[in-house]
Amino acid sequence: MKINLKHIAERSGYSIATVSRVLSGKAKGRSQSVKDILFAARDLGYTSKINHYKNMDIPLNIAFVTMHEPGEFYSYLYESFDKISSQQKVQLSIHSIKYIDSFLDKLKFLSHINNGIILMVPDFNHDQYASIKKKLESYPIVSITPSNQPIFNTVTFDSYQGGKLAAQNLIQSGYTIFGHIAGPISKPEANLRRAGFVDEIKKNNFEIAFEYKGDHSFESGRLAFKTIDLNKYKNIGIFSSNDEMAMGFLSSAIEKNEFLLKSWGIIGYDNMPSSKIFHPKLSSIDTNLDILAELSIEKLTKIIQDSLSDNSVTTTLIPVNAIMRETHQS
């Protein structure tokens, strides 16, 4: 149904003439009637001419769209976005498109009732991003996952640097042989973490002795341990593409009484809260989710308010840090 002035008048309780003056930008001041009408128009999906009032203290509606996966990471990701959006007076809604047949229809619907969208779809390829761009045209969107060919403005962690830091710390700890528990090859962020790790290892004239292709789940970390014969290696440092797999690996090692801290070590990625209480405490690459939420919401808000052209697509890389605890010591 196409929204018209009559619908907005009925929703807001003001006359069609008053609604017309507000939405055309002719109404002066920042009265309660202007706010009521703008809220009603936005809630109904009518956004034309509302940019006249972009400096008014009206919270933005932002949809956070993901492909939700089980595990600790998404819980803390949502917590950070919920907290930061509240601080920035943004009305945030969270939507998973993992089990939706037509993600394009869902995004189109969300675009009618929100001012902008933050995308967290790490499994999407270039063609899927391009189809979103074609469907929503110039609609404000910010992605928080890296892409080989970015179509949308992106705010994400420096995954390559994270892999590099893992290698540097393992080398500094005295390891001379190295292994990697990789994330899904379909995810650019997993490939970037791997590339940073492998490049730094080879730069220092070492080699990767083994690699297991995981899926970022706890269970794939356990399978990695069963697959790798650690008796073949001494003084080996392992980098896991996330904390979940690292802790799965460790749990299997502990169950088999084969956790020999002085002969091998492991570093995870994400620095989830469980890494601090797991025994032994897991070394990890820290990603500050509050900063990710803050910068991505600020970026999207600026695009919405300033009507930035999508022709200038940028990628903001957030620095990561190595948090060294017990599992990397040689």
C-alpha positions, 0 to 999 in steps of 0.5 A, spaced: 500 500 500 502 506 498 502 511 504 499 518 502 498 524 507 491 522 509 494 515 512 499 520 516 494 525 518 490 519 521 496 516 524 498 523 527 492 526 529 493 532 525 490 535 519 492 533 512 494 541 511 498 540 517 501 534 515 503 537 508 506 543 511 511 539 515 513 534 510 514 539 505 519 543 509 514 549 510 513 548 517 517 553 522 520 551 528 520 544 532 514 544 535 511 537 538 506 537 532 512 537 527 515 531 531 509 527 532 508 528 524 515 526 522 514 520 527 508 518 524 511 518 517 517 514 518 513 509 522 509 508 516 515 508 511 514 515 508 521 518 508 520 524 502 522 531 504 523 529 512 531 531 510 528 538 512 528 536 519 535 532 519 537 536 525 531 535 530 532 531 536 528 525 533 532 518 534 533 514 528 531 507 526 536 502 524 536 495 522 541 491 524 541 485 519 545 478 521 545 471 519 545 469 526 549 463 528 549 459 535 555 461 540 558 466 544 560 471 539 553 473 537 550 474 544 556 479 545 555 483 538 548 484 540 549 486 547 555 492 544 550 494 539 544 495 544 548 498 549 551 503 544 545 505 540 542 507 546 547 511 548 547 514 541 539 515 541 538 510 536 532 505 535 535 499 533 532 492 531 535 486 530 533 481 524 536 475 522 535 473 515 539 466 515 532 462 514 529 467 510 527 465 502 528 471 499 533 476 503 532 481 498 524 482 500 526 482 507 531 488 506 526 492 502 521 491 507 526 493 512 528 499 508 521 502 508 520 502 516 528 504 518 532 510 516 538 505 515 541 498 515 547 495 518 549 489 515 553 483 518 553 477 513 560 474 512 557 469 508 555 473 502 559 474 496 560 479 491 554 478 487 549 477 493 552 484 495 551 487 488 543 484 488 542 488 495 545 494 492 541 494 485 534 492 489 535 498 494 539 503 490 542 509 494 539 507 501 543 508 507 547 501 508 554 500 512 557 493 512 561 490 518 564 485 515 570 485 510 569 484 502 574 482 497 570 488 492 566 492 497 560 495 495 558 498 501 561 503 506 565 498 511 567 498 518 570 492 520 576 489 524 583 489 521 583 481 520 590 481 517 593 484 522 590 480 527 593 474 524 600 477 523 599 479 531 598 471 533 604 469 529 609 474 532 607 473 539 608 465 538 614 466 534 616 471 540 614 465 545 619 461 542 615 456 537 619 454 531 613 450 528 606 452 527 599 450 525 593 453 523 585 452 525 582 455 519 575 458 519 570 457 513 574 459 506 567 462 504 568 468 509 573 473 507 575 475 514 577 468 516 581 468 509 584 475 512 586 472 518 589 466 515 593 470 510 596 475 516 598 469 520 601 465 514 605 471 511 608 473 518 610 465 519 614 465 512 617 472 513 621 469 519 623 463 515 618 458 518 613 453 515 606 451 517 606 444 519 599 443 519 592 446 517 585 444 519 579 447 515 574 448 521 567 452 521 568 457 527 564 452 531 567 449 538 566 442 535 570 443 529 576 445 534 575 438 537 575 435 531 581 439 529 585 436 535 583 428 533 585 430 526 592 432 528 597 428 531 601 432 536 606 427 538 609 428 531 611 435 533 615 439 538 615 446 540 609 448 536 605 454 536 597 454 533 593 459 531 585 458 531 581 463 527 576 464 533 576 462 540 570 457 539 575 452 535 581 454 540 577 452 546 574 446 543 581 444 541 583 445 548 577 441 551 579 435 547 586 435 549 585 436 556 580 430 556 585 426 553 590 428 558 595 431 552 595 438 554 602 439 555 603 447 555 610 447 555 610 443 548 605 446 544 601 453 545 594 456 542 592 463 540 585 464 539 581 470 536 575 475 538 577 475 546 570 472 548 569 473 555 569 465 556 577 465 554 578 469 560 575 464 565 577 457 561 582 453 564 588 454 562 586 461 560 586 462 553 591 467 549 587 471 544 586 477 539 582 482 542 576 485 538 573 491 541 565 490 539 563 496 543 568 500 538 565 496 532 558 498 534 560 505 535 564 507 529 559 503 524 553 507 527 556 513 527 558 512 519 551 510 518 548 516 521 552 521 517 550 517 511 543 518 513 544 525 515 548 528 510 546 524 504 553 522 502 554 519 495 555 512 495 560 513 489 565 514 495 565 507 498 570 507 504 573 501 509 575 503 516 579 498 519 579 497 527 586 496 530 586 489 534 590 487 540 594 481 542 592 479 549 597 474 552 595 469 557 597 462 559 596 458 552 601 461 548 607 459 553 613 455 550 
